[in-house]
Amino acid sequence: MERFVKKFWTEEDGNTTIDWMVLTAGLVLLGAAVMASVGTTSQELADDTSGVIHALEPNTGV
């Protein structure tokens, strides 16, 4: 059993895959946090802008 544990801790196959998985998960969580904090405000701004655009009278002239 001791030999198995020692081999498990010293083996380096797959470490790069785990590093990339952790990095990717961190980036996904960072993106979700940014969207959670900015998403509502940007949607309100888009709605306000849309309201202003629809309130403008169309250009009738020259």
WOTACOR-V128764 format. One record per residue. N is the residue number from 1. RES is the residue in one small letter. PHI is phi in degrees with one decimal (none if undefined). Layout:
n->N res->RES phi->PHI
n->N res->RES phi->PHI
This chain:
n->1 res->m phi->none
n->2 res->e phi->-61.5
n->3 res->r phi->-65.0
n->4 res->f phi->-62.9
n->5 res->v phi->-64.7
n->6 res->k phi->-63.3
n->7 res->k phi->-65.3
n->8 res->f phi->-60.9
n->9 res->w phi->-73.9
n->10 res->t phi->-94.1
n->11 res->e phi->-73.0
n->12 res->e phi->-113.6
n->13 res->d phi->-66.8
n->14 res->g phi->91.8
n->15 res->n phi->-64.0
n->16 res->t phi->-65.4
n->17 res->t phi->-62.0
n->18 res->i phi->-64.5
n->19 res->d phi->-59.9
n->20 res->w phi->-67.0
n->21 res->m phi->-64.9
n->22 res->v phi->-66.1
n->23 res->l phi->-62.1
n->24 res->t phi->-64.3
n->25 res->a phi->-62.5
n->26 res->g phi->-63.6
n->27 res->l phi->-66.7
n->28 res->v phi->-64.6
n->29 res->l phi->-65.3
n->30 res->l phi->-63.5
n->31 res->g phi->-62.3
n->32 res->a phi->-65.5
n->33 res->a phi->-65.6
n->34 res->v phi->-64.9
n->35 res->m phi->-64.9
n->36 res->a phi->-67.1
n->37 res->s phi->-85.2
n->38 res->v phi->-104.8
n->39 res->g phi->-58.1
n->40 res->t phi->-65.5
n->41 res->t phi->-63.5
n->42 res->s phi->-68.5
n->43 res->q phi->-66.7
n->44 res->e phi->-63.7
n->45 res->l phi->-62.8
n->46 res->a phi->-64.8
n->47 res->d phi->-64.6
n->48 res->d phi->-63.0
n->49 res->t phi->-62.9
n->50 res->s phi->-62.5
n->51 res->g phi->-63.0
n->52 res->v phi->-66.3
n->53 res->i phi->-64.1
n->54 res->h phi->-69.9
n->55 res->a phi->-76.9
n->56 res->l phi->-69.7
n->57 res->e phi->-78.1
n->58 res->p phi->-64.6
n->59 res->n phi->-70.3
n->60 res->t phi->-97.7
n->61 res->g phi->-125.9
n->62 res->v phi->-45.8
